Amino acid sequence: MAPSLAVLAVVTLLPSLYLLVTSFTPLNLTRPETQWDFSQPLISYGQLLQDERLANSVWVQVKLSFWTVTLQLLIGVALALLLNVKSKLLEALRTVFLIPMVLPPIVVAIIWKVIYTPDISPMHQALAAMGWNVPALITDPQWALTSIIIADTWEWFPFTMLMVLAALQMLPQELLDAAKVDGASPWQLTRHVTLPFIQGVLLVAGLFRLIDSIKAFPLIYILTDGGPGSLTEVTNYYSFQQAFNFSYLGFSSAITVVLLAATILLSWIIIRSVGWGTKID
Amino acid sequence: MTSRGARLSMNVFAAVLAVLALSPFLWLLVMSFKTNAEIFRFPPRLFFPVTFDNYAALWETDFRTSFANSLVVSVSSTVVSLAIGVPAAYALSRWTGSGGAAITLWILASRMAPPIAFTIPYFLAYRYLELLDTLTGLVVIYLTFNLSLVIWMMRPFYDQLPRSLEEAAWIDGATRWQGFTRIILPLSGPGLAATAILCFLFAWNDFFFALILTRTEAMTAPVAVVNFMNYEGWEWGRIAAGGTMIMLPVLVFSFVVRRYLVSGLTGGAIKG
């Protein structure tokens, strides 16, 4: 059995180590001699602190993560509460609502490219018919990030919905009955019984979405390419640009090491909040 | 109990909401069956002459090869990940030593890591190993997320199987490996099937790794469809047809494993 774990180590730990090593070099693909140049190991990390475009990308990331996670949690909870009723139709709809999440991310990006391209967009045409001339949202500085947030929220609200639904199935009926006997209104039931019961799940769902939001790529690549300017350029995207458009792999590795560290930290928080690793049986 | 009327209106409301929420997706689906003139027509007609030209035209291009590449890579990745991951999951489930939390963190972080974290080192290594633009290269890098996924899905499953099962086999003289292949593996059926499908889907859905690590030979369908966007004059019909073809297997398979989606995505953080 040990060999299989060794394979996992070779495919994940070894490359991570290589990433870390590369981050200590000023590797530029157009200058091969830079690959093993460790004369100034921290030069890339020094640049990180001074790079305004990187600082901007972190701020864009914060805005994107905050809004998408918040909206996905709100919509997910609302939908789960709506759908958590025994009814054939609603049970079927639960499956239907999952579609955006299981679609290949690239297809989601194409779907929204269509919606956001004025020539062929049903949304733009409808708005124009009503006399509103809306600019092309993904090239409009005021709307570009919002349009990404909308598309991302659409893609991932099913995830929070699914997790909340799973949690609601475990809500003991006695708890609700007892509150009802005490004369609680439906709103009070939700506010004081249901929500406290699912808050642990909400935390985990939010953390998962938060980590995933750091990886946001296909939507940005297809819809805005980080633009206009760098208004939708999140850190992950900036790192991709540095590595594979400008060939600055050393610098990009340094950015990515920081991203990876953030991922590990957030994963650790998930593990702590779920209590894995402390075996129950 | 809510009254019948309230119940009915709730059902209607939910159904309307579902149609609204899915309309962007339905639009793309419908678009793939439209002629170019019909795509630009406003107001759109509900009933329009259905055409399969987009699909036919698409199939004439290299998209065909890319689609086949996607199939080969996804199936290979699934097989390899299961072959390596299932024994690993079982071993970890029976792990009694310390460091359980660290291993859990390792596996979760591998699943959640931004793809670029693996892409940079793999890209550099593949230049020397001559694995750039090869299907093998993709299968190997897909192990980063699929191997973790298998362990993630199967470990809780094996946690639930009592140890007495394989211990009985050992007493009868079976080796550890025999205990696993003859006793444990046959019991893993349903979980294994769901895991296999999820592996396939994650490999099939990948865009980033294939974008960076392939050029022409090993290009997968998601990358190929994006290439249609770079041509002069957007070929919307073909793009829609390509998108539809890519999502078709995903929709079918997801429906089959919908019960396992929660644990597949969160690793049993929440039991679905």
Interface residues (C-beta under 8 A of the other chain):
Chain A: M1 A2 S4 L5 V7 L8 V11 T12 L13 L14 P15 S16 Y18 L19 T22 Q35 L79 L82 L83 V85 S87 L89 L90 L93 T95 V96 F97 L98 I99 P100 M101 V102 L103 P104 P105 I106 V107 I110 I111 W112 K113 V114 I115 T117 D119 I120 P122 Q125 A129 W154 F159 L162 M163 A166 A167 M170 V201 V204 A205 F208 I211 D212 I214 K215 F217 P218 Y221 I222 N236 S239 F240 A243 F244 L249 S252 S253 T256 V257 L259 L260 T263 I264 L266 S267 W268 I270 I271 V274 W276 G277 T278 K279 D281
Chain B: R7 M10 N11 F13 A14 A15 L17 A18 A21 L22 P24 F25 W27 L28 M31 I39 F40 F42 P43 P44 I84 G85 P87 A88 Y90 A91 L92 G100 A101 A102 T104 L105 W106 I107 L108 A109 S110 M112 A113 P114 P115 I116 A117 F118 T119 I120 P121 Y122 F123 L124 A125 V140 I141 L143 T144 L147 S148 I151 D159 R176 F180 L201 W204 N205 F207 F208 L211 I212 P222 V225 V226 M229 W234 W236 I239 A240 G243 I246 M247 V250 L251 S254 F255 R258 L261 V262 L265 T266 A269 I270 K271 G272
